[in-house]
Amino acid sequence: MAKIYTIQLHEIDLGQVLDGLEIRAQSWERTAAFLRTEGMPADELFIIEECSTPQEAERIAKHYRLIISEIRRQMEAQE
């Protein structure tokens, strides 16, 4: 079974963690879009993540989104 951790952070620090996770999720979403279309959006530059397929990139992006959602859910439960 996976180990569960309880971590306490100042709200500003937790905001920074969420910002970082958001950036990672966006990067994987952009990578998935790039792999599907094989084209870079004209108005947007980014680093393509290393993976094999758009589906792999989408799974990773979805996992980041789930982490973000879970953190926000726990934050709201404490307000």
PyMOL commands that set and color helices and strands:
alter all, ss='L'
color gray80, all
select helices_A, chain A and resi 11-37+54-77
alter helices_A, ss='H'
color red, helices_A
deselect
rebuild
show_as cartoon
